[in-house]
Amino acid sequence: MIKNLFIPNKKNNYKALLLRKIAILSYSILLIFVNSFGGFLGINEAQASTITAGNIINLTNQERVAWGLNTLQVNSQLSAAALAKANDMFEKQYWDHFGPNGESPWQFIRGAGYSYVYAGENLAKGFKTAEGVHEAWMASPTHKANIVSGNYKDIGVAVVEGVLLGKQTTLVVQMFGNLTTEVFGVAVPPVENSEKVVETPQVVNPPSSQKKVVVNKEVGEIRSIRITSPQEGSVVTDPNTNIKGDTSNVSGNYTVIIYDGDDVVGNVSSQIPEWEFDKGSDWGEGNHSVIAELKDSAVKSSKVSFTVDSKAPVVSMESIRVNKVDGKYTIFFKIEGEWKNISLVLGSNVVEVEYIEKEGGLLIELPEEQVLGSVIIVLADEYGNTSELDISEYFIEKDNQKIIFPTLRLNTGDKISIGIISFVFLLLLIEVAVYWKRGKIKDAVNDIFTIGVWWIVIAIALFNGFSGIVN
């Protein structure tokens, strides 16, 4: 019986039962059912995609560097504002820059304590890769204008999953800001520093009445190299940061060797005065002293020291304790790493945190009426490294607690869809192989073609679902 389901043979008239019209119709109905109504039926659509705040920020800064702009610094207040905006869209079920009651992006940014001079917002939903989000934003003139604007210095990004307008989706909120009037325009090539040495004409008065003017006409040029980025004594939060610099009085193709201390870490060639070295791997956490040297010469730059600090402070999961007493929640946790700022995002609100230092950790009290949705701790250090931790599950009453299983890479709906089309494809391969072996492929070409076209259409429709919408 099982053989009749999968393999064409004499008993099933050389047509696998699972590839007959009724079976194909059943697959189609199941696909429509899962993808259209899965969210209402409680089918888990949550996913662990490549969309993370860090990935979005890295792609944004890579784009800005390519445009000759400054890289944006992660700001914990903008991160909290982006998270609050995403939660608000889920809570009030809207998809727009402005909410149903007039909620604006600026409201969330100011509510997080960021008193901006310039600010902007990009939104996206339904994407499954950070690259897909970024490419869609860059294809849209208004979103691109935010990403490559010279008005911004800071950035905050939130990536949140939930049910929006009846469909499980991933929302991405990207917020930009600048606390000053300083504008970071398109970079201008540095003024050439040729370091020409010119002797000033000297007048010599001989002792006799005859005066003679002696002019030294010698003019020379000095070859030089310097590092322009990072700056001396700076702290960088991107461990993939590039070393940039320029040269003077160097013509043609030349090679720059980069040293970190006494070790050679690589080299880069250039034909223009400016050069940029990509290490190809992370700079380690801590202090670095780099020197640039022109190959086959004794010309070296001054030493530039910088520090890499890319690790955000995080909440110790083992230390979290949440208790409810007399209408108040007390939250206790410890923080791993140096930190400067802490925020609590309660649903769509960013609240000021008052804490008591206790037992090496922090103790926070919250009135019960403030905890109406998700509860997320946002931590940042003095350099803008930010982490978020959703502790909402600690506020669920024990009687209503659910077992939480770790999510795999694809959501449940996607797994079902991919499983069905993979299964049909496997059956199709088996059928082709059997007919080919029996020399009857011509007799089945129409059926194989029909099922093949159906499979292609379904596969295209499924993978088109890996795109999303920007706003």
Salt bridges, closest charged atoms under 4 A:
GLU63 OE1 - HIS134 NE2 2.90
ASP88 OD1 - LYS92 NZ 3.15
GLU103 OE2 - LYS92 NZ 2.61
GLU121 OE1 - LYS85 NZ 2.96
GLU121 OE1 - HIS97 ND1 2.61
ASP246 OD1 - ARG226 NE 2.83
ASP260 OD2 - HIS288 ND1 2.76
GLU293 OE2 - LYS300 NZ 3.71
GLU359 OE1 - ARG321 NH2 3.62
GLU365 OE1 - LYS328 NZ 3.74
GLU368 OE2 - LYS324 NZ 2.74
GLU397 OE2 - LYS324 NZ 3.79
ASP414 OD2 - LYS128 NZ 2.08
GLU431 OE2 - LYS15 NZ 3.73
ASP447 OD2 - LYS15 NZ 3.53
